[in-house]
Structure formats: C-alpha cells, structure tokens
Amino acid sequence: MKKILPVLCVFAFFCFYMLHFTAADLWAQSSRNPQDLFDNAFDRMEESFKRQEATSVDSYYLGRAVTANILATYKPYTANPELTRYLNRICQTIVINSIYPELYNGYHVIIVDTPEFNAFASPGGHIIITRGLVESATSEDMLAAVIAHELAHIMKKHSLSIIDDLRLHEEMSAMADLATAFAGNTAAAARFAYFRNSVAATVDALVKNGYSPEQEFDADSGAVELLVASGYNPAALLEMLRILQVVQRTQEGGFNTTHPSPAERLRNAEESVRQYPVQDTRSYRAPRFKNK
C-alpha cells in the first residue's frame, strides 16, 4: 500500500492540472507553474514512502486521480447547478450524522451528464452520480440512499482495499525507482508521461472492475445505518434497488459490470432494513424534492 499511494498522488496533481476543471475544489486552478507543481508532488511521494498506512491526505490525492479519470470520459452535468447543490446538501446531512463527519477537504458530489445508471465513490470523498441515476429517483430519500451507499464505500475504505488486493507493490516499487532516476535529468513533461501511462492503467482497472459482492453488501448495510442516523427512510434503498432491477434488463455496462445482481443486493438490504423499524417521514421532504 505504501508504494502505490504516493505514485497515484503524483498522477492526481497532474491530471487536474491538465484537465483544467472548473467546479468546486475539483476544478480549482493552481497558481504555481507545472515544474513547481510536479516537484512538490514528487517530494510528497518520497515522504509518503516512509509511511506504513495511507493517510487522509494520501486518500484525497488518490481520489483526485480516480475522479480525474472518470471526468475525462464523462462531462459534468451543468444544466441544473441547483440540483448538484441539492445533492451536496443531502450528502452533508448524512455525513454530519455519521461517525466520520470530517475528511481531508470534505465530501463532494458531482453529477455526470450521461443517461447511464451508475455511481462511484473515490477514497478521497468524491462521489460521482450519473444523471440517469439521479433522474430515476422519485424522492429525496432515494437520492439519499444512493449517496449513503457511496459514503459507506468511502468510510469503510473499500477503494483502498481493492488497490491492496491488486498486489501491484512490486510494479509500483520499480516505477518509483525509475521516477527517482528521472528526477535529476529528465524534463517534467517526460516524467509526467511516464506516470500517466503507467498509473492510468491502474486507476482504470479500479474504476471498471468495481467492488466485490461482499463490499457491495457491506456498503448497502452501511447505507441503511447512515440513512437511519440521518432521519431518512432506509426502505428507500430497497426502492432504488427495485428500479435497478428494471434498468438492468435494458442497459449494458454501468451497474451491470461493477455491482452484484439487484436481487442479491435486495435480499441483503432487506435484512438490514428490518433491523430499523422507523416512521416514514418522506412526505415532509416531498416539496423540496419537487423543487430541486
């Protein structure tokens, strides 16, 4: 773990410099020149080699790399900025009632402009939800269920577990050694190209392969706990999974390739929901959902 995270940190710095994002923290521009930006990232990588465990800062920069990879394929949805703000308010409501209310640079929700039905969470607190998934929800509680599921992935550090399971320590070690050799005598552009070509494949695998069935079930159970703690109806997760059952019959990719079957997840989630009999208060949130 200590080998791969620092390298991905370097990739994160340059992904965001090159893509020129313009929304919230993810699109903030650095006033520093590219060489200074790289040197700072390279120093951070070398310092991180000394650590045994990933810190919240490591996770954040890894998350930026993963998010940059996704946003290079899917454009942010900008037609309705208030909808994005609405989802972020839901996210903060859930987070503040969790046992992990603080994260380095916070939690952020982004909508990407595609009719696909999918969602993804980076270890750095970035939650990406497709427009198709958002539009399928018929209540605020259903949107909260999607966000809670992704938050559970973050809080349970499932992304970091996937990276560890890839067992790329040797490859990353060799990469770091070569990068060290580059440091003194190679232009920043060439050094960046090396990281881009080598690390992109790793980040791509993380996004496309998705989480294991056990991690998905764990995230569903965690989502139920988060929903209850925040005052949302946990049964909304079951409603989203039932919609997913219908969508999967006609859609290729997305949840079909990165998640267990909806039927399996429903059985698991139903057991969790039964443990939390709560009053249904969704009607109180209906007006603001309608006006989102």
BELFEN-V772585 format. One record per pair of residues at least 12 apart in sequence whose ideal C-beta (glycine too) atoms are under 8 Angstrom apart, sorted by the first residue. I is the first residue (numbers start at 1). J is the second residue. Records with the same first field share a line. If there is no record, write none. Layout:
I: J / J
This chain:
1: 53 / 54 / 160 / 163 / 164 / 169
2: 48 / 49 / 50 / 51 / 52 / 53 / 54
3: 49 / 168 / 169 / 172 / 173 / 176
4: 163 / 168 / 169 / 172 / 202
5: 48 / 54 / 58 / 59 / 62 / 163
6: 44 / 45 / 46 / 47 / 48 / 49 / 58 / 176
7: 45 / 172 / 175 / 176 / 179 / 195 / 198 / 199
8: 61 / 62 / 65 / 199 / 202 / 203
9: 41 / 44 / 45 / 48 / 58 / 61 / 62 / 65
10: 38 / 41 / 42 / 44 / 45 / 179 / 195 / 199
11: 65 / 195 / 196 / 199 / 200 / 203
12: 41 / 61 / 62 / 63 / 64 / 65 / 68
13: 37 / 38 / 40 / 41 / 61 / 64
14: 37 / 38 / 41 / 192 / 195 / 196
15: 64 / 65 / 68 / 69 / 72
16: 64 / 68
17: 30 / 34 / 37
19: 68 / 71 / 72
21: 68 / 71
23: 76 / 78 / 110
24: 108
25: 105 / 106 / 108
26: 64 / 67 / 71 / 108 / 110 / 126
34: 188
35: 188
38: 188 / 191 / 192
42: 179 / 183
44: 61
45: 176 / 179
46: 180
49: 176
54: 123 / 160
56: 103 / 104
57: 104
59: 104 / 123 / 124 / 125 / 157 / 160
60: 103 / 104 / 105 / 124 / 125
61: 124
62: 122 / 123 / 124 / 159 / 160 / 163
63: 122 / 123 / 124 / 125 / 126 / 159
64: 122 / 124 / 126
65: 199 / 203
66: 120 / 122 / 123 / 124 / 126 / 159 / 203 / 206 / 207
67: 110 / 122 / 124 / 126 / 128
69: 200 / 203 / 204 / 207
70: 112 / 120 / 128 / 207
71: 110 / 112 / 128
74: 112 / 113 / 114 / 128 / 130
75: 112 / 113
76: 110 / 111 / 112 / 113
77: 111 / 112 / 113 / 131
78: 113
79: 113
82: 292
83: 111 / 134 / 292
84: 109 / 110 / 111
86: 288 / 292
87: 109 / 111 / 129 / 134 / 143 / 147
88: 108 / 109
90: 109 / 140 / 143 / 144 / 147
91: 107 / 108 / 109 / 127 / 147 / 151
92: 107
93: 144 / 230
94: 144 / 147 / 148 / 151 / 226 / 227 / 229 / 230 / 232
95: 107 / 151
97: 226 / 229 / 230 / 231
98: 151 / 155 / 226 / 229
99: 155
100: 155
103: 124 / 125 / 154
104: 124 / 125
105: 124 / 125
106: 125
107: 125 / 127 / 151 / 154
108: 125 / 126 / 127
109: 127 / 128 / 129 / 147
110: 126 / 127 / 128 / 129
111: 128 / 129 / 130 / 131 / 134
112: 128 / 129 / 130 / 131
113: 131
114: 130 / 131 / 132
115: 130 / 131 / 132
116: 130 / 132 / 133 / 251 / 253 / 254
117: 130 / 132 / 133 / 136 / 244 / 247 / 248 / 251 / 254 / 255
118: 130 / 132 / 133 / 253 / 254 / 255 / 258
119: 133 / 146 / 149 / 150
120: 150 / 207 / 258
121: 150 / 151 / 153 / 154 / 159
122: 154 / 159
123: 154 / 157 / 159 / 160
125: 154
127: 147 / 150 / 151 / 154
129: 146 / 147 / 150
130: 254
133: 146
134: 146
136: 240 / 243 / 247
137: 240
138: 239
139: 236 / 239 / 282 / 285 / 286 / 289
140: 232 / 282 / 285 / 286 / 288 / 289 / 292
141: 227 / 232 / 233 / 236 / 282 / 285
142: 236 / 239 / 240
143: 289
144: 227 / 230 / 232 / 236
145: 223 / 227 / 232 / 234 / 236 / 237 / 239 / 240
146: 240
148: 222 / 223 / 224 / 226 / 227 / 230 / 232 / 237
149: 219 / 220 / 222 / 223 / 237
150: 219
151: 222 / 223 / 226
152: 218 / 219 / 220 / 221 / 222 / 223 / 225 / 226
153: 211 / 215 / 219
155: 222
156: 215 / 218 / 219 / 222
158: 211 / 215 / 218 / 219
159: 206
161: 215
162: 206 / 209 / 211 / 212 / 215
163: 202 / 206
166: 202 / 205 / 206
168: 202
175: 194 / 195 / 198 / 199
178: 194
179: 191 / 194 / 195
182: 194
208: 257 / 258
209: 258
210: 257 / 258 / 259
211: 258 / 259
213: 260 / 264
216: 259 / 260 / 265
217: 260 / 264 / 265 / 268
220: 237 / 265 / 268 / 269 / 272
221: 268 / 269 / 272
223: 237
224: 237 / 269 / 272 / 273 / 275 / 276
225: 272 / 276
228: 276 / 278
231: 281
233: 278 / 280 / 281 / 282
234: 272 / 273 / 276 / 278
235: 273 / 280
236: 282
237: 269 / 273
238: 266 / 269 / 270 / 273
241: 262 / 265 / 266 / 269
242: 262 / 266
244: 262 / 265
245: 262 / 263 / 266
248: 261 / 262
